Amino acid sequence: MSLLTPRLLSRILDGYALRPNGIHGVAHWARVLENGQRLAGLTPADADVIELFAVFHDARRVNDQRDDGHGRRGAELAGELRGEYFELDDARFALLDYACREHTSGLREADPTVQVCWDADRLDLLRVGRRPHPDLLCTDAARMPDILEWANHRAWRLEVPELVSSGWQLAVDS
């Protein structure tokens, strides 16, 4: 069962400073989630942490350019909403918190779940004109040619995954 309820997503979007259909918005979150789900099937990563990372990692950006601290702010929001909007035990929340805080640091070494979170985000870089470099990805799964091709195609097209409207019940134009 998904932790990403319409109620949680609505609460996150209530404080979202950017356009929900922008480059760091809802479609990006959904592609990161689907990237992470695909990688999770090939790794020992925790699907719940990946799911939450997808929506929190950029949830408190204040601009679409360089935004130091946005990962920390996203992690803090997750901490504020934990218990009321979603449940996650302390160990798994620590992974989520770290993944959000450090997702732009360029790190590659971490717990496998954190690595998948970072790779899921990095696999969507072509949306901003940057092709993910395999040497900068954390997991063997993310470096697989078919995964890279699939993710790059979706990012380049700025695909809005079906789960945005069907599962998340959000109306977002591409």
Residue pairs with C-beta under 8 A, 6 or more apart in sequence:
2 51
2 167
3 48
3 51
3 52
3 86
3 87
3 88
4 33
4 51
4 52
4 54
4 55
4 167
4 168
5 85
5 86
6 168
6 169
6 170
7 85
8 55
8 81
8 85
8 86
9 55
9 168
9 170
11 81
11 85
12 55
12 56
12 59
12 77
12 81
13 20
13 26
13 170
15 59
15 60
15 77
16 25
16 59
16 60
17 60
17 61
17 62
18 24
18 25
18 61
18 62
18 63
18 64
19 25
20 26
20 170
20 172
21 27
21 172
21 173
21 174
22 64
23 64
23 127
23 128
24 58
24 61
24 64
25 58
25 172
26 160
26 164
26 168
26 170
26 172
27 158
27 159
27 160
27 161
27 164
27 172
27 174
28 58
28 124
28 127
29 54
29 55
29 58
29 59
30 54
30 160
30 161
30 163
30 164
30 168
31 124
31 127
31 151
31 154
31 155
31 159
31 161
32 53
32 54
32 57
32 120
32 121
32 123
32 124
33 50
33 51
33 54
33 55
33 120
33 161
33 163
34 154
34 161
34 163
35 119
35 120
35 121
35 123
35 124
35 151
36 45
36 47
36 50
36 51
36 53
36 54
36 116
36 117
36 119
36 120
37 47
37 50
37 51
38 147
38 150
39 45
39 50
39 116
39 119
39 120
39 139
39 141
39 142
39 147
40 46
40 47
40 50
40 116
42 139
42 141
42 144
43 112
43 115
43 116
43 139
43 141
44 112
44 113
45 112
45 113
45 115
45 116
45 117
46 92
46 95
46 113
48 88
48 92
49 88
49 92
49 95
49 96
49 99
49 113
49 117
50 113
50 116
50 117
50 120
52 78
52 86
52 88
52 96
53 96
53 99
53 100
53 103
53 117
53 120
53 121
54 120
56 74
56 75
56 77
56 78
56 96
56 100
57 71
57 74
57 99
57 100
57 103
57 117
57 121
58 70
58 74
59 73
59 74
59 77
60 70
60 73
60 74
60 76
60 77
61 67
61 70
62 70
70 104
71 100
71 101
71 102
71 103
71 104
72 100
72 101
74 100
75 96
75 97
75 100
75 101
78 93
78 96
78 97
78 100
79 93
79 97
82 88
82 93
88 96
92 113
95 111
95 113
95 114
98 110
98 111
98 114
99 110
99 113
99 114
99 117
99 118
102 110
102 114
102 118
103 117
103 118
103 121
106 136
107 118
108 115
108 118
108 136
108 137
108 138
109 138
110 118
110 138
112 139
115 138
115 139
116 138
116 139
116 141
116 142
118 138
119 137
119 138
119 139
119 141
119 142
120 142
122 132
122 136
122 137
122 142
123 132
123 137
123 142
123 147
123 148
123 151
123 152
123 155
124 151
124 154
124 155
125 131
125 132
125 155
126 132
126 151
126 152
126 155
126 156
127 155
127 156
127 158
131 152
132 142
132 148
132 151
132 152
134 142
134 143
134 148
137 143
141 147
142 148
154 161
158 174
159 174
160 172
160 173
160 174
164 170
164 172
165 171
165 172
